[in-house]
Amino acid sequence: MTLRRWLALASVAALANGELVQVPNLQLPSTAAAHQKAVVDLFNVSYTAYKSVSFREQVVMYSLVNRKYAWSHDDLLPVTKSYSDGLDGWGATVSDALDTMWLMGFHDWFNEAVDYVATVDFSLSKTNSAVSLFETTIRHVGGLLSAYELSGQNQRYSALVKKAEQVAQQMTYAFVGNNAIPYGNVNFADHTPVSGLSSIATAGTLTLEWNRLSLYTGNDTYRQLAEKSVQHVINMPKVLPGMPTELIDPSTGKPSGTYVSWGSGSDSYYEYLIKYPRLTNTNDNSYTDAWLLAVDSSIKVLLKYSTVGNWAYLADYDGHNILHVGSHLACFYGGNWILGGKLTNNDTIYDLGLQLTDACWNTYASTATGIGPEGFAYISSDGSYTGNSPPTPDQLLFYNTHGYYITASDYILRPEVLESNFYAWRATGDTKYLDNAVSVIQSFQQYLPTTVAYTGINDVNNKMSSKSNDMPSFWFGEVLKYLYLTFDDPNNISLDNYVFNTECHPFKTPTAKNIYGSVA
């Protein structure tokens, strides 16, 4: 069946011809336990540093007081042994790390973290700055509610729901009057949104978290607001069929500009279109149909193959020109297409998801450190236009060997390539994806250690690269969790039973069977 005919039957197929995501009876090799332990060790060192100095340093300072580096703050600055509060100072690392702690068996730390969360006043920003609707939803609301689920919805941990609602109540002020699209930032002090354009990623990345919040609080307002927002995006004018521009004016609900991408500003809108019906078992086909239409347009317009290596990438589009650019952030799309291809029983999409995943992994395999860059570009049969300067002679030399060239050489502890690699392992059972994960653990151990814990590097193609000075919360919530689950029993957090939010916080689906239909 052609993809065009498939799309015509999407509403029926999405409900009638689904299949499970994971390979049945998937087995790990005997070496998996040792690699999983290495990931746990990375977490242990990182979170210990986030919490406090080492015992030896305490003695040197003639104090046995548990002096803190970053505890209760958002991120550890590991080089300088300090902290940053770029996400309102509530302790984003704690919220992001909670479910990872539970899965790894750090239950004492988990209990301590829950007790801390119970003391946080989420009704006011500690930094007097505007609160990001997107970041606060995916990290705090998503992290707290996922931890509540995974820990058995125990009354002992009810503060997790209470605090998730406390911060979400304040964020509802991002919705003004009857406007469907929320503003991106809110001043909690006076309940006013910060004026400016919003993105489809913000408007479309509330449904998973706010649906779960409505479920656990009994207040359906959160679900209604989230669905109203994404439905507006689904139905507004598009640049390409199924693909809206990334910016929206919340005051009018009208699109702004013509830029289309699977990257920053748009990414998780597409991600949640296929995940939300999976989570809710809804009979509303509009989410799946919108995702299929976007994928169809992407295949027809954005899918490009490099002239060297024949690697598959999804380009950007500015309304006039194809931009041959890629990013670590956008490399989630391989895993998303693997998931969506399985859920809709579409082998074309599934196979392309694997190709996209392998191309993103090549950005890791090709560098001196074995770690992928923040940004890259490539040459395809239709040229090398990126909207910026053409490739330099050194970039062309790199391209002619690897099928891409680096445009932003830093690595800031992002997860997306590892995310897609995880989906590929669970969906195929091909151990090459385990080998990929092993290699990146070794690279992390070799190139990311710093004064305490781990930090990013400024040049992934230089084994002697200088270090950055940040260990963001998604290191705990995403990077280490995806690696841990890659080597975990596939039946524990199965892709047939759980849906991950964009920060890798898992939520359980209504049934163990694929909600898109019976097993084919």
Secondary structure, DSSP 8 states (H G I E B T S, - for coil): --HHHHHHTHHHHHHHS---SS-TT----TTHHHHHHHHHHHHHHHHHHHH---HHHHHHTT--S---SSTTSSEEETTTTEEE-TTTTS-HHHHHHHHHHHHHT-HHHHHHHHHHHTT--TTS-TT-S-EEHHHHIIIIIHHHHHHHHHTTS-GGGTHHHHHHHHHHHHHGGGS-TT-SS--SEEETTTTEE--S-EEHHHHHS-HHHHHHHHHHHS-THHHHHHHHHHHHHHHS--SBTTB--SEEETTTTEEES--B-SSTTTHHHHHHHHHHHHHH--S-THHHHHHHHHHHHIIIIIEEEBTTTT-EEE-EE-SS-EE-EEETGGGGHHHHHHHHHHHTT-HHHHHHHHHHHHHHHHHHHTSSSS---SEEE--BTTB---SS----HHHHHHHHHHS-EEEE--B----HHHHHHHHHHHHH--THHHHHHHHHHHHHHHHSB-SSSB--BS-TT-TT--B---B-THIIIIIHHHHHHHTS-TTTT-TTTEEE-TTS-EEE-SSSS-TTSS--
